[in-house]
């Protein structure tokens, strides 16, 4: 059954899909967002640290670097103007051993190459003057790092979509995609929807949808899944800033973040999954993983009490690089890559995707501009 035609279909109502849909709706496009779940952002977008990243870590001129820095500079005013809870609390990236010192020095050099403002090197004594509970030999202070209410952001973006005439169809899974002579066709359980612009922002499912698209002869991307578990911490917060250790393979180490109420939480760790099927992810947190958390946290917070950690939640990173490989960049496969005007596959959007969402949305809008 035909459901008719629309100008734009965006697949996925996570923060990336919503930001893209809002940007296209503001530009005067007729937008329909298709979401398999019954509400916005319940997978990757709501299973993260809610950190506003400064842009320290990413290779210079990569999409992660450019979109993170631009996105962060735009995100703070956006949050402020819409009354979305956030705090520019800053963070310390800390070294506790000679090996970690080399890795943290590399982060500092990368931040300087990336022209990230508000970054300074602190001695161990200077870092402890800011955070007396901290153990480190030296640290980097990132003054522009913050925390935010990610659900509040997604609600604001949903409101923009709807205020500009867009529509979000929940409980609407995509069964098939195809290229047509006049654009694209999307098959759902309810019928077929034709469009001139198609944005695949389906998160963990995006590579599978791209690879299965009929009539699409562009590149396909393999995805690996890296689960990350978080643990909460009982008691009063011991820190006022976020604390990050030296980066590790696959992630940024077991770091300490704060929620907007001041509660401490730790994670995520990195657990490479044997499956590449998002439907096979178990988001439960194994309490026994806390043993490894205690050892990692006590390197920078020796006073962490016994039995203070409680299993909290988990998320899954959609990675385009295998274990042991250098971290892959974001991928925006648009018309210049595959030759299909109006089509963009948005792939591998892990951290700093939340920070980057507004800038990434503008990049996608420009890729489909007629």
Secondary structure, 3 states (H helix, E strand, C coil): CEEEEEEEEEECCCHHHHHHHHHHHHCCCCEEEECCCCCCCCCHHHCCCCEECCCCCCCCCCHHHHHHHHHHHHHHHHHHHCCCCEECCCEEEEECCHHHHHHHHHHHHHHHHCCCCCEEEEEHHHHHHHCCCCCCCEEEEECCCEEECHHHHHHHHHHHHHHCCCEEECCCCEEEEEEECCEEEEEECCEEEEEEEEEECCHHHHHHHHHCCECCCCCCCCCEEEEEEEEEECCCCCCCCEEECCCECCECCCCEEECCCCCEEEECCCEECCCCCHHHCCCCCCHHHHHHHHHHHHCCCCCCCCCCEEEEEEEEEEECCCCCCCCCCCEEECHHHHCCCCEEEEECCCCCHHHHHHHHHHHHHHHCCC
